[in-house]
Amino acid sequence: MLRSFTSRMVGAAQRTNLGVTASAVRLFSATSSTSQATPTSSTASPTTSASTQSSTDSPISLLRNQLRYYAVAEIKNRPYLITKNDIIVLDRLKDVQLGDVIELNQIKELGSKDYAIQGAPYVSPEYYSIKATVIEQPKGKIVETFKKKRRKHFQRRYHIKPLHTLLRVSELEVKA
């Protein structure tokens, strides 16, 4: 589900970027055809500069102008889709205590409603700041495991309570 969601978001971002470049090409081709019809080049330069200004904005500045952000963070080799104030439930982190602040630095994708930045394999940490706070380390519900070997009269039931760590995303910012 996570993979399909991110691919849809990236597809939307690519479509919007393609739409901008396609319209810029259309504007440029329209102005070049009008400039060929009329020898004055003053009409071609304003539309060309306007189209290049919209296409030359850096991806970080475009993303920075959005209101809400999301990130796909990899924690213990598993991807988590996170936003600000989310609670992440993951397997127990042994080396943290309650109240510790963790900086997440393995981010595969950083985005918003309209734009997304994908890393190869990770986005550079100079573009973002993501921090999470350990709020709880509870035990989970009882999980029953049943093992059986057929024709050997061997049956065992194991009951375990897996240990979890709960993180609250306290900061998710895109740096300018």
Chimera marker file (.cmm) of the C-alpha trace (Angstrom):
<marker_set name="trace">
<marker id="1" x="0.000" y="0.000" z="0.000" r="1" g="1" b="0" radius="0.5"/>
<marker id="2" x="2.838" y="2.359" z="0.822" r="1" g="1" b="0" radius="0.5"/>
<marker id="3" x="4.540" y="1.727" z="-2.473" r="1" g="1" b="0" radius="0.5"/>
<marker id="4" x="1.364" y="2.379" z="-4.472" r="1" g="1" b="0" radius="0.5"/>
<marker id="5" x="0.667" y="5.590" z="-2.557" r="1" g="1" b="0" radius="0.5"/>
<marker id="6" x="4.150" y="6.965" z="-3.145" r="1" g="1" b="0" radius="0.5"/>
<marker id="7" x="4.076" y="5.994" z="-6.801" r="1" g="1" b="0" radius="0.5"/>
<marker id="8" x="0.782" y="7.832" z="-7.189" r="1" g="1" b="0" radius="0.5"/>
<marker id="9" x="2.275" y="10.893" z="-5.504" r="1" g="1" b="0" radius="0.5"/>
<marker id="10" x="5.374" y="10.773" z="-7.681" r="1" g="1" b="0" radius="0.5"/>
<marker id="11" x="3.219" y="10.244" z="-10.764" r="1" g="1" b="0" radius="0.5"/>
<marker id="12" x="1.197" y="13.336" z="-9.880" r="1" g="1" b="0" radius="0.5"/>
<marker id="13" x="4.372" y="15.323" z="-9.356" r="1" g="1" b="0" radius="0.5"/>
<marker id="14" x="5.770" y="14.172" z="-12.671" r="1" g="1" b="0" radius="0.5"/>
<marker id="15" x="2.512" y="14.997" z="-14.429" r="1" g="1" b="0" radius="0.5"/>
<marker id="16" x="2.518" y="18.519" z="-13.002" r="1" g="1" b="0" radius="0.5"/>
<marker id="17" x="6.157" y="19.008" z="-13.933" r="1" g="1" b="0" radius="0.5"/>
<marker id="18" x="5.485" y="17.667" z="-17.431" r="1" g="1" b="0" radius="0.5"/>
<marker id="19" x="2.464" y="19.947" z="-17.698" r="1" g="1" b="0" radius="0.5"/>
<marker id="20" x="4.585" y="22.979" z="-16.825" r="1" g="1" b="0" radius="0.5"/>
<marker id="21" x="7.313" y="22.108" z="-19.309" r="1" g="1" b="0" radius="0.5"/>
<marker id="22" x="4.807" y="21.211" z="-22.001" r="1" g="1" b="0" radius="0.5"/>
<marker id="23" x="3.003" y="24.534" z="-21.563" r="1" g="1" b="0" radius="0.5"/>
<marker id="24" x="6.349" y="26.319" z="-21.582" r="1" g="1" b="0" radius="0.5"/>
<marker id="25" x="7.218" y="24.560" z="-24.825" r="1" g="1" b="0" radius="0.5"/>
<marker id="26" x="3.831" y="25.476" z="-26.236" r="1" g="1" b="0" radius="0.5"/>
<marker id="27" x="4.356" y="29.114" z="-25.248" r="1" g="1" b="0" radius="0.5"/>
<marker id="28" x="7.812" y="29.108" z="-26.699" r="1" g="1" b="0" radius="0.5"/>
<marker id="29" x="6.725" y="27.490" z="-29.952" r="1" g="1" b="0" radius="0.5"/>
<marker id="30" x="3.770" y="29.863" z="-30.234" r="1" g="1" b="0" radius="0.5"/>
<marker id="31" x="5.992" y="32.879" z="-29.690" r="1" g="1" b="0" radius="0.5"/>
<marker id="32" x="8.616" y="31.575" z="-32.081" r="1" g="1" b="0" radius="0.5"/>
<marker id="33" x="5.983" y="31.131" z="-34.786" r="1" g="1" b="0" radius="0.5"/>
<marker id="34" x="4.687" y="34.656" z="-34.170" r="1" g="1" b="0" radius="0.5"/>
<marker id="35" x="8.237" y="35.981" z="-34.167" r="1" g="1" b="0" radius="0.5"/>
<marker id="36" x="8.798" y="34.310" z="-37.527" r="1" g="1" b="0" radius="0.5"/>
<marker id="37" x="5.649" y="35.902" z="-38.884" r="1" g="1" b="0" radius="0.5"/>
<marker id="38" x="6.642" y="39.333" z="-37.585" r="1" g="1" b="0" radius="0.5"/>
<marker id="39" x="10.307" y="40.302" z="-37.516" r="1" g="1" b="0" radius="0.5"/>
<marker id="40" x="10.122" y="42.059" z="-34.115" r="1" g="1" b="0" radius="0.5"/>
<marker id="41" x="11.663" y="39.921" z="-31.354" r="1" g="1" b="0" radius="0.5"/>
<marker id="42" x="10.436" y="42.082" z="-28.450" r="1" g="1" b="0" radius="0.5"/>
<marker id="43" x="7.208" y="40.071" z="-28.159" r="1" g="1" b="0" radius="0.5"/>
<marker id="44" x="9.076" y="36.749" z="-27.914" r="1" g="1" b="0" radius="0.5"/>
<marker id="45" x="11.422" y="37.678" z="-25.066" r="1" g="1" b="0" radius="0.5"/>
<marker id="46" x="8.858" y="38.462" z="-22.283" r="1" g="1" b="0" radius="0.5"/>
<marker id="47" x="6.980" y="35.170" z="-22.639" r="1" g="1" b="0" radius="0.5"/>
<marker id="48" x="10.200" y="33.200" z="-22.935" r="1" g="1" b="0" radius="0.5"/>
<marker id="49" x="11.613" y="34.759" z="-19.762" r="1" g="1" b="0" radius="0.5"/>
<marker id="50" x="8.339" y="34.152" z="-17.884" r="1" g="1" b="0" radius="0.5"/>
<marker id="51" x="8.270" y="30.514" z="-18.923" r="1" g="1" b="0" radius="0.5"/>
<marker id="52" x="11.917" y="29.977" z="-17.999" r="1" g="1" b="0" radius="0.5"/>
<marker id="53" x="11.391" y="31.577" z="-14.585" r="1" g="1" b="0" radius="0.5"/>
<marker id="54" x="8.666" y="29.085" z="-13.702" r="1" g="1" b="0" radius="0.5"/>
<marker id="55" x="10.683" y="26.136" z="-14.957" r="1" g="1" b="0" radius="0.5"/>
<marker id="56" x="14.000" y="27.181" z="-13.356" r="1" g="1" b="0" radius="0.5"/>
<marker id="57" x="12.693" y="27.277" z="-9.777" r="1" g="1" b="0" radius="0.5"/>
<marker id="58" x="14.598" y="24.745" z="-7.713" r="1" g="1" b="0" radius="0.5"/>
<marker id="59" x="12.638" y="21.709" z="-6.475" r="1" g="1" b="0" radius="0.5"/>
<marker id="60" x="13.438" y="22.637" z="-2.876" r="1" g="1" b="0" radius="0.5"/>
<marker id="61" x="11.978" y="26.129" z="-3.208" r="1" g="1" b="0" radius="0.5"/>
<marker id="62" x="8.856" y="24.727" z="-4.890" r="1" g="1" b="0" radius="0.5"/>
<marker id="63" x="8.469" y="22.205" z="-2.074" r="1" g="1" b="0" radius="0.5"/>
<marker id="64" x="9.234" y="24.833" z="0.575" r="1" g="1" b="0" radius="0.5"/>
<marker id="65" x="6.293" y="26.975" z="-0.620" r="1" g="1" b="0" radius="0.5"/>
<marker id="66" x="3.809" y="24.176" z="0.135" r="1" g="1" b="0" radius="0.5"/>
<marker id="67" x="1.858" y="24.022" z="3.410" r="1" g="1" b="0" radius="0.5"/>
<marker id="68" x="2.175" y="20.398" z="4.539" r="1" g="1" b="0" radius="0.5"/>
<marker id="69" x="4.912" y="17.856" z="3.957" r="1" g="1" b="0" radius="0.5"/>
<marker id="70" x="5.264" y="14.114" z="4.123" r="1" g="1" b="0" radius="0.5"/>
<marker id="71" x="8.317" y="11.897" z="4.164" r="1" g="1" b="0" radius="0.5"/>
<marker id="72" x="9.009" y="8.226" z="3.591" r="1" g="1" b="0" radius="0.5"/>
<marker id="73" x="11.492" y="7.380" z="6.340" r="1" g="1" b="0" radius="0.5"/>
<marker id="74" x="13.361" y="4.122" z="6.616" r="1" g="1" b="0" radius="0.5"/>
<marker id="75" x="13.640" y="2.984" z="10.239" r="1" g="1" b="0" radius="0.5"/>
<marker id="76" x="15.147" y="-0.435" z="10.955" r="1" g="1" b="0" radius="0.5"/>
<marker id="77" x="15.015" y="-1.251" z="7.209" r="1" g="1" b="0" radius="0.5"/>
<marker id="78" x="11.265" y="-0.655" z="6.955" r="1" g="1" b="0" radius="0.5"/>
<marker id="79" x="9.625" y="2.324" z="5.222" r="1" g="1" b="0" radius="0.5"/>
<marker id="80" x="7.182" y="4.511" z="7.169" r="1" g="1" b="0" radius="0.5"/>
<marker id="81" x="5.054" y="7.270" z="5.637" r="1" g="1" b="0" radius="0.5"/>
<marker id="82" x="5.158" y="10.100" z="8.163" r="1" g="1" b="0" radius="0.5"/>
<marker id="83" x="3.858" y="13.639" z="8.594" r="1" g="1" b="0" radius="0.5"/>
<marker id="84" x="4.210" y="16.068" z="11.489" r="1" g="1" b="0" radius="0.5"/>
<marker id="85" x="2.666" y="14.901" z="14.821" r="1" g="1" b="0" radius="0.5"/>
<marker id="86" x="2.299" y="11.292" z="13.610" r="1" g="1" b="0" radius="0.5"/>
<marker id="87" x="2.863" y="8.412" z="16.005" r="1" g="1" b="0" radius="0.5"/>
<marker id="88" x="5.053" y="5.642" z="14.611" r="1" g="1" b="0" radius="0.5"/>
<marker id="89" x="4.745" y="2.156" z="16.126" r="1" g="1" b="0" radius="0.5"/>
<marker id="90" x="7.808" y="0.056" z="15.426" r="1" g="1" b="0" radius="0.5"/>
<marker id="91" x="9.735" y="-2.849" z="16.883" r="1" g="1" b="0" radius="0.5"/>
<marker id="92" x="11.650" y="-2.133" z="20.071" r="1" g="1" b="0" radius="0.5"/>
<marker id="93" x="14.637" y="0.157" z="19.790" r="1" g="1" b="0" radius="0.5"/>
<marker id="94" x="17.026" y="-1.099" z="22.461" r="1" g="1" b="0" radius="0.5"/>
<marker id="95" x="19.316" y="1.893" z="22.840" r="1" g="1" b="0" radius="0.5"/>
<marker id="96" x="16.744" y="4.650" z="23.507" r="1" g="1" b="0" radius="0.5"/>
<marker id="97" x="14.993" y="5.863" z="26.657" r="1" g="1" b="0" radius="0.5"/>
<marker id="98" x="11.699" y="7.677" z="27.176" r="1" g="1" b="0" radius="0.5"/>
<marker id="99" x="11.945" y="11.320" z="26.108" r="1" g="1" b="0" radius="0.5"/>
<marker id="100" x="14.943" y="10.837" z="23.809" r="1" g="1" b="0" radius="0.5"/>
<marker id="101" x="14.892" y="12.886" z="20.613" r="1" g="1" b="0" radius="0.5"/>
<marker id="102" x="15.917" y="10.954" z="17.499" r="1" g="1" b="0" radius="0.5"/>
<marker id="103" x="16.915" y="12.615" z="14.249" r="1" g="1" b="0" radius="0.5"/>
<marker id="104" x="15.693" y="10.642" z="11.244" r="1" g="1" b="0" radius="0.5"/>
<marker id="105" x="18.235" y="10.834" z="8.436" r="1" g="1" b="0" radius="0.5"/>
<marker id="106" x="17.353" y="7.962" z="6.094" r="1" g="1" b="0" radius="0.5"/>
<marker id="107" x="14.596" y="9.572" z="4.035" r="1" g="1" b="0" radius="0.5"/>
<marker id="108" x="13.686" y="7.959" z="0.727" r="1" g="1" b="0" radius="0.5"/>
<marker id="109" x="11.179" y="10.579" z="-0.404" r="1" g="1" b="0" radius="0.5"/>
<marker id="110" x="10.198" y="14.057" z="0.684" r="1" g="1" b="0" radius="0.5"/>
<marker id="111" x="7.096" y="15.688" z="-0.699" r="1" g="1" b="0" radius="0.5"/>
<marker id="112" x="3.829" y="17.549" z="-0.464" r="1" g="1" b="0" radius="0.5"/>
<marker id="113" x="0.518" y="17.560" z="-2.293" r="1" g="1" b="0" radius="0.5"/>
<marker id="114" x="1.976" y="18.846" z="-5.558" r="1" g="1" b="0" radius="0.5"/>
<marker id="115" x="5.712" y="18.083" z="-5.500" r="1" g="1" b="0" radius="0.5"/>
<marker id="116" x="7.982" y="15.251" z="-4.413" r="1" g="1" b="0" radius="0.5"/>
<marker id="117" x="11.735" y="14.729" z="-4.193" r="1" g="1" b="0" radius="0.5"/>
<marker id="118" x="12.995" y="11.171" z="-4.439" r="1" g="1" b="0" radius="0.5"/>
<marker id="119" x="16.391" y="10.098" z="-3.238" r="1" g="1" b="0" radius="0.5"/>
<marker id="120" x="18.749" y="7.674" z="-4.872" r="1" g="1" b="0" radius="0.5"/>
<marker id="121" x="18.589" y="5.831" z="-2.454" r="1" g="1" b="0" radius="0.5"/>
<marker id="122" x="18.201" y="8.636" z="0.138" r="1" g="1" b="0" radius="0.5"/>
<marker id="123" x="17.492" y="12.364" z="0.000" r="1" g="1" b="0" radius="0.5"/>
<marker id="124" x="20.424" y="14.508" z="1.129" r="1" g="1" b="0" radius="0.5"/>
<marker id="125" x="20.067" y="15.596" z="4.800" r="1" g="1" b="0" radius="0.5"/>
<marker id="126" x="20.828" y="19.237" z="3.921" r="1" g="1" b="0" radius="0.5"/>
<marker id="127" x="17.293" y="19.590" z="2.496" r="1" g="1" b="0" radius="0.5"/>
<marker id="128" x="15.254" y="18.628" z="5.580" r="1" g="1" b="0" radius="0.5"/>
<marker id="129" x="15.118" y="18.361" z="9.353" r="1" g="1" b="0" radius="0.5"/>
<marker id="130" x="13.063" y="15.527" z="10.852" r="1" g="1" b="0" radius="0.5"/>
<marker id="131" x="13.042" y="14.764" z="14.571" r="1" g="1" b="0" radius="0.5"/>
<marker id="132" x="11.023" y="12.240" z="16.565" r="1" g="1" b="0" radius="0.5"/>
<marker id="133" x="10.573" y="11.820" z="20.322" r="1" g="1" b="0" radius="0.5"/>
<marker id="134" x="10.269" y="8.466" z="22.121" r="1" g="1" b="0" radius="0.5"/>
<marker id="135" x="6.947" y="8.622" z="23.971" r="1" g="1" b="0" radius="0.5"/>
<marker id="136" x="6.401" y="5.024" z="25.103" r="1" g="1" b="0" radius="0.5"/>
<marker id="137" x="7.859" y="1.506" z="25.027" r="1" g="1" b="0" radius="0.5"/>
<marker id="138" x="4.888" y="-0.820" z="25.637" r="1" g="1" b="0" radius="0.5"/>
<marker id="139" x="4.315" y="-4.534" z="25.176" r="1" g="1" b="0" radius="0.5"/>
<marker id="140" x="1.952" y="-5.543" z="22.401" r="1" g="1" b="0" radius="0.5"/>
<marker id="141" x="-0.993" y="-7.935" z="22.369" r="1" g="1" b="0" radius="0.5"/>
<marker id="142" x="-0.415" y="-11.636" z="22.923" r="1" g="1" b="0" radius="0.5"/>
<marker id="143" x="0.584" y="-13.424" z="19.734" r="1" g="1" b="0" radius="0.5"/>
<marker id="144" x="0.107" y="-17.178" z="19.573" r="1" g="1" b="0" radius="0.5"/>
<marker id="145" x="2.433" y="-19.309" z="17.479" r="1" g="1" b="0" radius="0.5"/>
<marker id="146" x="1.500" y="-22.939" z="16.844" r="1" g="1" b="0" radius="0.5"/>
<marker id="147" x="4.093" y="-25.407" z="15.632" r="1" g="1" b="0" radius="0.5"/>
<marker id="148" x="3.341" y="-28.940" z="14.517" r="1" g="1" b="0" radius="0.5"/>
<marker id="149" x="5.204" y="-31.784" z="12.859" r="1" g="1" b="0" radius="0.5"/>
<marker id="150" x="2.853" y="-34.115" z="11.131" r="1" g="1" b="0" radius="0.5"/>
<marker id="151" x="2.910" y="-37.826" z="11.939" r="1" g="1" b="0" radius="0.5"/>
<marker id="152" x="5.389" y="-37.231" z="14.792" r="1" g="1" b="0" radius="0.5"/>
<marker id="153" x="2.937" y="-36.330" z="17.569" r="1" g="1" b="0" radius="0.5"/>
<marker id="154" x="4.675" y="-32.981" z="18.122" r="1" g="1" b="0" radius="0.5"/>
<marker id="155" x="2.616" y="-29.883" z="18.876" r="1" g="1" b="0" radius="0.5"/>
<marker id="156" x="3.666" y="-26.703" z="20.678" r="1" g="1" b="0" radius="0.5"/>
<marker id="157" x="1.924" y="-23.406" z="21.380" r="1" g="1" b="0" radius="0.5"/>
<marker id="158" x="4.022" y="-20.335" z="22.086" r="1" g="1" b="0" radius="0.5"/>
<marker id="159" x="2.555" y="-17.140" z="23.517" r="1" g="1" b="0" radius="0.5"/>
<marker id="160" x="4.615" y="-13.970" z="23.278" r="1" g="1" b="0" radius="0.5"/>
<marker id="161" x="4.062" y="-10.260" z="23.819" r="1" g="1" b="0" radius="0.5"/>
<marker id="162" x="6.195" y="-8.370" z="21.284" r="1" g="1" b="0" radius="0.5"/>
<marker id="163" x="7.933" y="-5.208" z="22.477" r="1" g="1" b="0" radius="0.5"/>
<marker id="164" x="7.296" y="-1.911" z="20.670" r="1" g="1" b="0" radius="0.5"/>
<marker id="165" x="8.613" y="1.638" z="20.630" r="1" g="1" b="0" radius="0.5"/>
<marker id="166" x="6.306" y="4.588" z="19.947" r="1" g="1" b="0" radius="0.5"/>
<marker id="167" x="7.773" y="7.683" z="18.304" r="1" g="1" b="0" radius="0.5"/>
<marker id="168" x="6.023" y="11.014" z="17.804" r="1" g="1" b="0" radius="0.5"/>
<marker id="169" x="7.275" y="13.101" z="14.874" r="1" g="1" b="0" radius="0.5"/>
<marker id="170" x="7.883" y="16.447" z="16.520" r="1" g="1" b="0" radius="0.5"/>
<marker id="171" x="9.536" y="18.269" z="13.626" r="1" g="1" b="0" radius="0.5"/>
<marker id="172" x="9.318" y="17.887" z="9.862" r="1" g="1" b="0" radius="0.5"/>
<marker id="173" x="10.711" y="20.888" z="8.014" r="1" g="1" b="0" radius="0.5"/>
<marker id="174" x="12.111" y="21.517" z="4.574" r="1" g="1" b="0" radius="0.5"/>
<marker id="175" x="15.169" y="23.740" z="4.701" r="1" g="1" b="0" radius="0.5"/>
<marker id="176" x="15.452" y="26.582" z="2.214" r="1" g="1" b="0" radius="0.5"/>
<link id1="1" id2="2" r="1" g="1" b="0" radius="0.2"/>
<link id1="2" id2="3" r="1" g="1" b="0" radius="0.2"/>
<link id1="3" id2="4" r="1" g="1" b="0" radius="0.2"/>
<link id1="4" id2="5" r="1" g="1" b="0" radius="0.2"/>
<link id1="5" id2="6" r="1" g="1" b="0" radius="0.2"/>
<link id1="6" id2="7" r="1" g="1" b="0" radius="0.2"/>
<link id1="7" id2="8" r="1" g="1" b="0" radius="0.2"/>
<link id1="8" id2="9" r="1" g="1" b="0" radius="0.2"/>
<link id1="9" id2="10" r="1" g="1" b="0" radius="0.2"/>
<link id1="10" id2="11" r="1" g="1" b="0" radius="0.2"/>
<link id1="11" id2="12" r="1" g="1" b="0" radius="0.2"/>
<link id1="12" id2="13" r="1" g="1" b="0" radius="0.2"/>
<link id1="13" id2="14" r="1" g="1" b="0" radius="0.2"/>
<link id1="14" id2="15" r="1" g="1" b="0" radius="0.2"/>
<link id1="15" id2="16" r="1" g="1" b="0" radius="0.2"/>
<link id1="16" id2="17" r="1" g="1" b="0" radius="0.2"/>
<link id1="17" id2="18" r="1" g="1" b="0" radius="0.2"/>
<link id1="18" id2="19" r="1" g="1" b="0" radius="0.2"/>
<link id1="19" id2="20" r="1" g="1" b="0" radius="0.2"/>
<link id1="20" id2="21" r="1" g="1" b="0" radius="0.2"/>
<link id1="21" id2="22" r="1" g="1" b="0" radius="0.2"/>
<link id1="22" id2="23" r="1" g="1" b="0" radius="0.2"/>
<link id1="23" id2="24" r="1" g="1" b="0" radius="0.2"/>
<link id1="24" id2="25" r="1" g="1" b="0" radius="0.2"/>
<link id1="25" id2="26" r="1" g="1" b="0" radius="0.2"/>
<link id1="26" id2="27" r="1" g="1" b="0" radius="0.2"/>
<link id1="27" id2="28" r="1" g="1" b="0" radius="0.2"/>
<link id1="28" id2="29" r="1" g="1" b="0" radius="0.2"/>
<link id1="29" id2="30" r="1" g="1" b="0" radius="0.2"/>
<link id1="30" id2="31" r="1" g="1" b="0" radius="0.2"/>
<link id1="31" id2="32" r="1" g="1" b="0" radius="0.2"/>
<link id1="32" id2="33" r="1" g="1" b="0" radius="0.2"/>
<link id1="33" id2="34" r="1" g="1" b="0" radius="0.2"/>
<link id1="34" id2="35" r="1" g="1" b="0" radius="0.2"/>
<link id1="35" id2="36" r="1" g="1" b="0" radius="0.2"/>
<link id1="36" id2="37" r="1" g="1" b="0" radius="0.2"/>
<link id1="37" id2="38" r="1" g="1" b="0" radius="0.2"/>
<link id1="38" id2="39" r="1" g="1" b="0" radius="0.2"/>
<link id1="39" id2="40" r="1" g="1" b="0" radius="0.2"/>
<link id1="40" id2="41" r="1" g="1" b="0" radius="0.2"/>
<link id1="41" id2="42" r="1" g="1" b="0" radius="0.2"/>
<link id1="42" id2="43" r="1" g="1" b="0" radius="0.2"/>
<link id1="43" id2="44" r="1" g="1" b="0" radius="0.2"/>
<link id1="44" id2="45" r="1" g="1" b="0" radius="0.2"/>
<link id1="45" id2="46" r="1" g="1" b="0" radius="0.2"/>
<link id1="46" id2="47" r="1" g="1" b="0" radius="0.2"/>
<link id1="47" id2="48" r="1" g="1" b="0" radius="0.2"/>
<link id1="48" id2="49" r="1" g="1" b="0" radius="0.2"/>
<link id1="49" id2="50" r="1" g="1" b="0" radius="0.2"/>
<link id1="50" id2="51" r="1" g="1" b="0" radius="0.2"/>
<link id1="51" id2="52" r="1" g="1" b="0" radius="0.2"/>
<link id1="52" id2="53" r="1" g="1" b="0" radius="0.2"/>
<link id1="53" id2="54" r="1" g="1" b="0" radius="0.2"/>
<link id1="54" id2="55" r="1" g="1" b="0" radius="0.2"/>
<link id1="55" id2="56" r="1" g="1" b="0" radius="0.2"/>
<link id1="56" id2="57" r="1" g="1" b="0" radius="0.2"/>
<link id1="57" id2="58" r="1" g="1" b="0" radius="0.2"/>
<link id1="58" id2="59" r="1" g="1" b="0" radius="0.2"/>
<link id1="59" id2="60" r="1" g="1" b="0" radius="0.2"/>
<link id1="60" id2="61" r="1" g="1" b="0" radius="0.2"/>
<link id1="61" id2="62" r="1" g="1" b="0" radius="0.2"/>
<link id1="62" id2="63" r="1" g="1" b="0" radius="0.2"/>
<link id1="63" id2="64" r="1" g="1" b="0" radius="0.2"/>
<link id1="64" id2="65" r="1" g="1" b="0" radius="0.2"/>
<link id1="65" id2="66" r="1" g="1" b="0" radius="0.2"/>
<link id1="66" id2="67" r="1" g="1" b="0" radius="0.2"/>
<link id1="67" id2="68" r="1" g="1" b="0" radius="0.2"/>
<link id1="68" id2="69" r="1" g="1" b="0" radius="0.2"/>
<link id1="69" id2="70" r="1" g="1" b="0" radius="0.2"/>
<link id1="70" id2="71" r="1" g="1" b="0" radius="0.2"/>
<link id1="71" id2="72" r="1" g="1" b="0" radius="0.2"/>
<link id1="72" id2="73" r="1" g="1" b="0" radius="0.2"/>
<link id1="73" id2="74" r="1" g="1" b="0" radius="0.2"/>
<link id1="74" id2="75" r="1" g="1" b="0" radius="0.2"/>
<link id1="75" id2="76" r="1" g="1" b="0" radius="0.2"/>
<link id1="76" id2="77" r="1" g="1" b="0" radius="0.2"/>
<link id1="77" id2="78" r="1" g="1" b="0" radius="0.2"/>
<link id1="78" id2="79" r="1" g="1" b="0" radius="0.2"/>
<link id1="79" id2="80" r="1" g="1" b="0" radius="0.2"/>
<link id1="80" id2="81" r="1" g="1" b="0" radius="0.2"/>
<link id1="81" id2="82" r="1" g="1" b="0" radius="0.2"/>
<link id1="82" id2="83" r="1" g="1" b="0" radius="0.2"/>
<link id1="83" id2="84" r="1" g="1" b="0" radius="0.2"/>
<link id1="84" id2="85" r="1" g="1" b="0" radius="0.2"/>
<link id1="85" id2="86" r="1" g="1" b="0" radius="0.2"/>
<link id1="86" id2="87" r="1" g="1" b="0" radius="0.2"/>
<link id1="87" id2="88" r="1" g="1" b="0" radius="0.2"/>
<link id1="88" id2="89" r="1" g="1" b="0" radius="0.2"/>
<link id1="89" id2="90" r="1" g="1" b="0" radius="0.2"/>
<link id1="90" id2="91" r="1" g="1" b="0" radius="0.2"/>
<link id1="91" id2="92" r="1" g="1" b="0" radius="0.2"/>
<link id1="92" id2="93" r="1" g="1" b="0" radius="0.2"/>
<link id1="93" id2="94" r="1" g="1" b="0" radius="0.2"/>
<link id1="94" id2="95" r="1" g="1" b="0" radius="0.2"/>
<link id1="95" id2="96" r="1" g="1" b="0" radius="0.2"/>
<link id1="96" id2="97" r="1" g="1" b="0" radius="0.2"/>
<link id1="97" id2="98" r="1" g="1" b="0" radius="0.2"/>
<link id1="98" id2="99" r="1" g="1" b="0" radius="0.2"/>
<link id1="99" id2="100" r="1" g="1" b="0" radius="0.2"/>
<link id1="100" id2="101" r="1" g="1" b="0" radius="0.2"/>
<link id1="101" id2="102" r="1" g="1" b="0" radius="0.2"/>
<link id1="102" id2="103" r="1" g="1" b="0" radius="0.2"/>
<link id1="103" id2="104" r="1" g="1" b="0" radius="0.2"/>
<link id1="104" id2="105" r="1" g="1" b="0" radius="0.2"/>
<link id1="105" id2="106" r="1" g="1" b="0" radius="0.2"/>
<link id1="106" id2="107" r="1" g="1" b="0" radius="0.2"/>
<link id1="107" id2="108" r="1" g="1" b="0" radius="0.2"/>
<link id1="108" id2="109" r="1" g="1" b="0" radius="0.2"/>
<link id1="109" id2="110" r="1" g="1" b="0" radius="0.2"/>
<link id1="110" id2="111" r="1" g="1" b="0" radius="0.2"/>
<link id1="111" id2="112" r="1" g="1" b="0" radius="0.2"/>
<link id1="112" id2="113" r="1" g="1" b="0" radius="0.2"/>
<link id1="113" id2="114" r="1" g="1" b="0" radius="0.2"/>
<link id1="114" id2="115" r="1" g="1" b="0" radius="0.2"/>
<link id1="115" id2="116" r="1" g="1" b="0" radius="0.2"/>
<link id1="116" id2="117" r="1" g="1" b="0" radius="0.2"/>
<link id1="117" id2="118" r="1" g="1" b="0" radius="0.2"/>
<link id1="118" id2="119" r="1" g="1" b="0" radius="0.2"/>
<link id1="119" id2="120" r="1" g="1" b="0" radius="0.2"/>
<link id1="120" id2="121" r="1" g="1" b="0" radius="0.2"/>
<link id1="121" id2="122" r="1" g="1" b="0" radius="0.2"/>
<link id1="122" id2="123" r="1" g="1" b="0" radius="0.2"/>
<link id1="123" id2="124" r="1" g="1" b="0" radius="0.2"/>
<link id1="124" id2="125" r="1" g="1" b="0" radius="0.2"/>
<link id1="125" id2="126" r="1" g="1" b="0" radius="0.2"/>
<link id1="126" id2="127" r="1" g="1" b="0" radius="0.2"/>
<link id1="127" id2="128" r="1" g="1" b="0" radius="0.2"/>
<link id1="128" id2="129" r="1" g="1" b="0" radius="0.2"/>
<link id1="129" id2="130" r="1" g="1" b="0" radius="0.2"/>
<link id1="130" id2="131" r="1" g="1" b="0" radius="0.2"/>
<link id1="131" id2="132" r="1" g="1" b="0" radius="0.2"/>
<link id1="132" id2="133" r="1" g="1" b="0" radius="0.2"/>
<link id1="133" id2="134" r="1" g="1" b="0" radius="0.2"/>
<link id1="134" id2="135" r="1" g="1" b="0" radius="0.2"/>
<link id1="135" id2="136" r="1" g="1" b="0" radius="0.2"/>
<link id1="136" id2="137" r="1" g="1" b="0" radius="0.2"/>
<link id1="137" id2="138" r="1" g="1" b="0" radius="0.2"/>
<link id1="138" id2="139" r="1" g="1" b="0" radius="0.2"/>
<link id1="139" id2="140" r="1" g="1" b="0" radius="0.2"/>
<link id1="140" id2="141" r="1" g="1" b="0" radius="0.2"/>
<link id1="141" id2="142" r="1" g="1" b="0" radius="0.2"/>
<link id1="142" id2="143" r="1" g="1" b="0" radius="0.2"/>
<link id1="143" id2="144" r="1" g="1" b="0" radius="0.2"/>
<link id1="144" id2="145" r="1" g="1" b="0" radius="0.2"/>
<link id1="145" id2="146" r="1" g="1" b="0" radius="0.2"/>
<link id1="146" id2="147" r="1" g="1" b="0" radius="0.2"/>
<link id1="147" id2="148" r="1" g="1" b="0" radius="0.2"/>
<link id1="148" id2="149" r="1" g="1" b="0" radius="0.2"/>
<link id1="149" id2="150" r="1" g="1" b="0" radius="0.2"/>
<link id1="150" id2="151" r="1" g="1" b="0" radius="0.2"/>
<link id1="151" id2="152" r="1" g="1" b="0" radius="0.2"/>
<link id1="152" id2="153" r="1" g="1" b="0" radius="0.2"/>
<link id1="153" id2="154" r="1" g="1" b="0" radius="0.2"/>
<link id1="154" id2="155" r="1" g="1" b="0" radius="0.2"/>
<link id1="155" id2="156" r="1" g="1" b="0" radius="0.2"/>
<link id1="156" id2="157" r="1" g="1" b="0" radius="0.2"/>
<link id1="157" id2="158" r="1" g="1" b="0" radius="0.2"/>
<link id1="158" id2="159" r="1" g="1" b="0" radius="0.2"/>
<link id1="159" id2="160" r="1" g="1" b="0" radius="0.2"/>
<link id1="160" id2="161" r="1" g="1" b="0" radius="0.2"/>
<link id1="161" id2="162" r="1" g="1" b="0" radius="0.2"/>
<link id1="162" id2="163" r="1" g="1" b="0" radius="0.2"/>
<link id1="163" id2="164" r="1" g="1" b="0" radius="0.2"/>
<link id1="164" id2="165" r="1" g="1" b="0" radius="0.2"/>
<link id1="165" id2="166" r="1" g="1" b="0" radius="0.2"/>
<link id1="166" id2="167" r="1" g="1" b="0" radius="0.2"/>
<link id1="167" id2="168" r="1" g="1" b="0" radius="0.2"/>
<link id1="168" id2="169" r="1" g="1" b="0" radius="0.2"/>
<link id1="169" id2="170" r="1" g="1" b="0" radius="0.2"/>
<link id1="170" id2="171" r="1" g="1" b="0" radius="0.2"/>
<link id1="171" id2="172" r="1" g="1" b="0" radius="0.2"/>
<link id1="172" id2="173" r="1" g="1" b="0" radius="0.2"/>
<link id1="173" id2="174" r="1" g="1" b="0" radius="0.2"/>
<link id1="174" id2="175" r="1" g="1" b="0" radius="0.2"/>
<link id1="175" id2="176" r="1" g="1" b="0" radius="0.2"/>
</marker_set>
